[in-house]
Structures are given as C-alpha cells and as structure tokens.
C-alpha cells in the first residue's frame, strides 16, 4: 500500500496545500478518499485523473468534497464514469451529484463491504454533525483505516483497533477542544491510538493557522509512540 497525502488541512486550505484528500495506491488500483478544495492540483502530480478507480467521500462537508464538482467537468470531456461511494445526507449536497452521468453513485451503509481486485474495503459510521463513514482498506495482510472527521466513540475504537496504519482526525489542540463534539484533538487521537494498539498513527485535518509543533506537542501528551503529522504531497508506504 502506498498512501499519498494530497491535502490535509481543514476547514480551509493552507498556503501550501488543499483541504482533506488522500490517494491510496494498492495492487495496481487507485482509491481516492475525499476530494477537498484544491486537491485536484496535487492529484495530477501523482497520477492521471482517468486512472482513478474509486472515489470515497467520508462525509459531505465542503472541505472534503469541493473539487468533486470540478472533477465532473473533466470526466464528461473524457466520457468516463467513476464509482463514487458517499453518504446520502445532507440531501442538499448529495442531490448535487447523485444523478450525474460521470459518477456511479453508491450510498454508504454500516458494515458495507466492497471487493476491488483482491482489495477488501469496508465502512463503518462514526460521530460527526453529519453522516460520516470511516474507511478500512485491507490487502496482503496490511490494514489501513481513515477516520474521516470524528470524535472518540466506540465505533472508532472498534474499527481501528490494532490496524497497521490509522489516518485520524486531530483538528483541535486540547486547549481548544472544550465541549466541541465535531473533531478529536491531536491529544485524543494519539491517546486513543495508543490504547487500542494502532501500529502507526498519522494525524490529519490540521488547521493551517496552528503551528505544526503545537499539534505534535499536544499529541505527545497522549502517547509516547511515534506520531506522524500529515503534510501535502507526503508519501507513505504501509
């Protein structure tokens, strides 16, 4: 497995990269997870748009889907249809792409499983203000999970327990978290990953106006394990 960080910021782009978007290359397939603002720029540095085999949207907030509506123009030009897996709410967002001729839309459900060229892909809901699904990719005895946007909850702990690599939301610092039930802090992401024996953690959905050193310092309060911070155009072998 090869993970490309196309964009890792939220809720706005940084001056050095897009909002959330991640490309997984596995067994000659390319799986695009989220397609945030500006992410098509970095995607085309890694592969051709027409080589994408599947798109997964964790949820339908704008910082995770904005470039989808630009992508469809190109797909129409080349007459290509890509499988697209997404929640069907909020309906106002889902209705913008559900019937488009350039996407073969599949609605995400709990415990849904998809097979792609011997790759197992499964989904489980997590807690966020809108319907949100985590993605698990399994191939050749390696397991990767992307949390999407999430707070700490039982589904999250069950889904990422013991995985080889977890890409987790850690948008807040502990000092900012207060009673917000939208994202984990970097401390919570690190603490949770350590408790349930995740082998490698990368924290993402970083605010571009917060110093990366602050994120890492906060995360280290929750775990003494190695912690990675997402960075645009970073490539990781899993």
C-alpha positions as CSV (number, residue, x, y, z in Angstrom):
1,X,0.0,0.0,0.0
2,X,1.2,3.5,-0.8
3,X,-0.6,6.5,0.7
4,X,-0.3,9.9,-0.9
5,X,-1.4,13.0,1.2
6,X,-2.9,15.3,-1.4
7,X,-4.4,17.7,1.1
8,X,-4.6,17.6,4.9
9,X,-6.0,20.9,6.0
10,X,-9.3,21.9,7.4
11,X,-11.6,23.7,7.5
12,X,-9.8,25.9,5.0
13,X,-6.8,25.3,2.6
14,X,-3.3,26.3,3.7
15,X,-1.0,28.4,1.6
16,X,1.0,25.2,0.9
17,X,-1.8,22.8,0.2
18,X,-5.5,21.7,-0.1
19,X,-8.1,20.5,2.4
20,X,-8.6,16.8,3.0
21,X,-7.8,14.4,0.2
22,X,-5.9,11.1,0.2
23,X,-4.9,8.7,-2.6
24,X,-4.3,5.1,-1.8
25,X,-2.4,3.0,-4.4
26,X,-2.8,-0.7,-3.8
27,X,-2.5,-3.7,-6.1
28,X,-2.5,-1.5,-9.2
29,X,-5.6,0.3,-8.1
30,X,-6.0,3.9,-7.1
31,X,-8.6,4.8,-4.5
32,X,-9.3,8.5,-3.8
33,X,-10.6,9.3,-0.3
34,X,-12.2,12.7,-0.1
35,X,-11.5,15.4,-2.6
36,X,-11.3,18.7,-0.8
37,X,-10.6,22.3,-2.0
38,X,-7.7,22.4,-4.5
39,X,-6.9,18.7,-4.2
40,X,-7.0,18.1,-8.0
41,X,-3.8,20.0,-8.4
42,X,-1.8,17.6,-6.2
43,X,-3.7,14.5,-7.6
44,X,-2.4,15.3,-11.0
45,X,1.2,15.3,-9.7
46,X,0.7,11.7,-8.7
47,X,-1.4,10.2,-11.4
48,X,-3.8,10.9,-14.3
49,X,-7.3,11.7,-13.3
50,X,-8.6,8.9,-15.6
51,X,-6.6,6.3,-13.7
52,X,-8.7,6.7,-10.6
53,X,-10.6,3.5,-9.9
54,X,-12.9,4.6,-7.0
55,X,-13.8,7.7,-5.0
56,X,-14.9,7.6,-1.4
57,X,-16.4,10.6,0.4
58,X,-16.3,10.2,4.1
59,X,-19.0,12.9,4.5
60,X,-20.4,15.8,2.6
61,X,-18.9,18.9,4.2
62,X,-17.4,21.3,1.7
63,X,-13.8,20.9,2.8
64,X,-14.0,17.2,1.9
65,X,-15.9,17.4,-1.4
66,X,-15.4,20.7,-3.2
67,X,-13.2,19.6,-6.0
68,X,-15.7,16.8,-6.9
69,X,-17.7,19.4,-8.8
70,X,-14.7,20.5,-10.8
71,X,-13.7,16.9,-11.5
72,X,-17.1,16.1,-13.2
73,X,-16.3,18.6,-15.9
74,X,-13.2,16.6,-16.9
75,X,-14.9,13.3,-16.6
76,X,-17.6,14.5,-19.0
77,X,-14.8,15.5,-21.5
78,X,-13.2,12.1,-21.5
79,X,-16.5,10.2,-21.2
80,X,-15.5,8.3,-18.1
81,X,-17.7,7.2,-15.2
82,X,-16.1,6.5,-11.8
83,X,-17.6,4.6,-8.9
84,X,-18.4,7.0,-6.1
85,X,-19.2,5.9,-2.5
86,X,-20.8,8.5,-0.3
87,X,-23.4,9.1,2.5
88,X,-26.7,10.3,1.1
89,X,-27.1,13.1,3.6
90,X,-27.3,16.1,3.8
91,X,-29.6,15.6,0.9
92,X,-28.9,19.1,-0.4
93,X,-25.3,18.1,-1.0
94,X,-26.0,14.6,-2.2
95,X,-28.5,15.8,-4.8
96,X,-25.8,17.9,-6.4
97,X,-24.0,14.8,-7.8
98,X,-26.2,11.7,-7.3
99,X,-27.6,11.6,-10.8
100,X,-24.6,12.9,-12.7
101,X,-23.5,10.7,-15.7
102,X,-19.9,10.9,-14.6
103,X,-20.4,9.1,-11.3
104,X,-21.7,5.6,-10.5
105,X,-23.0,6.6,-7.0
106,X,-23.3,4.0,-4.2
107,X,-24.8,5.0,-0.8
108,X,-22.6,4.1,2.1
109,X,-24.1,2.0,4.9
110,X,-22.8,0.5,8.1
111,X,-20.8,-2.7,7.6
112,X,-20.8,-2.3,3.8
113,X,-18.0,-4.2,2.1
114,X,-16.6,-3.8,-1.4
115,X,-14.1,-6.0,-3.2
116,X,-11.7,-4.4,-5.8
117,X,-9.0,-6.6,-7.4
118,X,-8.5,-8.6,-4.2
119,X,-8.6,-5.5,-2.1
120,X,-11.2,-5.5,0.7
121,X,-12.8,-2.1,1.5
122,X,-15.2,-1.7,4.4
123,X,-17.1,1.1,6.0
124,X,-18.5,2.0,9.5
125,X,-20.2,5.1,10.6
126,X,-18.7,7.4,13.2
127,X,-19.8,10.5,15.1
128,X,-19.8,14.0,13.4
129,X,-22.6,16.5,12.9
130,X,-23.4,15.0,9.6
131,X,-23.4,11.3,8.5
132,X,-19.8,10.3,8.3
133,X,-18.2,6.9,7.5
134,X,-14.7,5.6,8.2
135,X,-12.9,3.6,5.5
136,X,-10.9,0.4,6.0
137,X,-8.6,-1.0,3.3
138,X,-7.2,-4.5,3.6
139,X,-4.7,-6.1,1.3
140,X,-1.8,-8.6,1.6
141,X,-2.1,-8.7,5.5
142,X,-2.0,-5.0,5.8
143,X,-4.8,-2.9,7.2
144,X,-5.3,0.9,6.8
145,X,-8.1,3.0,8.3
146,X,-9.1,6.6,7.6
147,X,-11.4,8.1,10.2
148,X,-12.9,11.0,8.3
149,X,-14.0,13.6,10.7
150,X,-14.7,12.1,14.1
151,X,-14.8,12.4,17.8
152,X,-13.7,9.5,20.1
153,X,-16.5,6.9,20.1
154,X,-17.0,3.1,20.4
155,X,-17.3,2.6,16.6
156,X,-14.0,4.4,16.1
157,X,-12.2,2.3,18.7
158,X,-13.6,-1.0,17.3
159,X,-12.8,-0.1,13.7
160,X,-9.2,1.0,14.2
161,X,-8.1,-1.5,16.9
162,X,-4.7,-3.0,16.1
163,X,-4.6,-1.8,12.5
164,X,-1.2,-1.3,10.8
165,X,-1.9,2.4,9.9
166,X,-4.5,4.8,11.0
167,X,-5.1,8.2,9.5
168,X,-7.1,10.1,12.2
169,X,-8.7,13.4,12.6
170,X,-7.0,15.5,15.1
171,X,-8.1,19.0,14.2
172,X,-8.1,20.6,17.6
173,X,-5.5,21.2,20.3
174,X,-6.5,20.1,23.7
175,X,-6.7,23.8,24.8
176,X,-9.3,24.4,22.0
177,X,-11.4,21.3,22.4
178,X,-13.7,22.5,25.3
179,X,-17.1,20.9,24.7
180,X,-16.9,20.7,20.9
181,X,-18.3,17.4,19.5
182,X,-17.0,17.8,16.0
183,X,-13.4,16.6,15.9
184,X,-10.8,15.0,18.1
185,X,-7.9,16.9,19.5
186,X,-4.4,15.7,18.5
187,X,-4.1,14.5,22.1
188,X,-7.2,12.4,21.9
189,X,-6.2,10.9,18.5
190,X,-2.8,9.9,19.9
191,X,-4.2,8.6,23.2
192,X,-6.9,6.5,21.6
193,X,-4.5,5.1,19.0
194,X,-2.1,4.0,21.8
195,X,-4.8,2.5,23.9
196,X,-6.1,0.2,21.1
197,X,-2.7,-0.7,19.8
198,X,-2.6,1.0,16.4
199,X,0.8,0.3,14.9
200,X,1.3,3.6,13.2
201,X,-0.6,6.9,13.5
202,X,-0.8,9.9,11.3
203,X,-2.9,12.9,12.4
204,X,-4.7,15.0,9.8
205,X,-7.3,17.7,9.3
206,X,-4.8,20.2,10.6
207,X,-5.7,23.9,10.8
208,X,-3.2,25.8,8.7
209,X,-3.1,28.6,11.2
210,X,-1.9,26.4,14.0
211,X,1.8,25.6,14.2
212,X,2.6,22.0,13.5
213,X,4.9,21.9,16.5
214,X,1.9,22.6,18.7
215,X,0.0,19.7,17.2
216,X,2.9,17.4,17.8
217,X,3.4,18.6,21.4
218,X,-0.3,18.1,22.1
219,X,-0.2,14.6,20.6
220,X,2.8,13.6,22.5
221,X,0.9,14.2,25.8
222,X,-1.3,11.3,24.7
223,X,1.3,8.8,23.5
224,X,5.0,8.1,23.6
225,X,4.8,6.2,20.3
226,X,6.0,7.7,17.0
227,X,3.4,10.1,15.6
228,X,3.2,11.4,12.1
229,X,1.6,14.6,11.0
230,X,0.0,14.8,7.6
231,X,1.7,17.1,5.0
232,X,0.7,17.9,1.5
233,X,2.4,15.6,-1.1
234,X,3.8,13.3,1.7
235,X,4.0,9.7,0.5
236,X,3.9,6.8,3.0
237,X,4.5,3.1,2.4
238,X,2.2,0.9,4.5
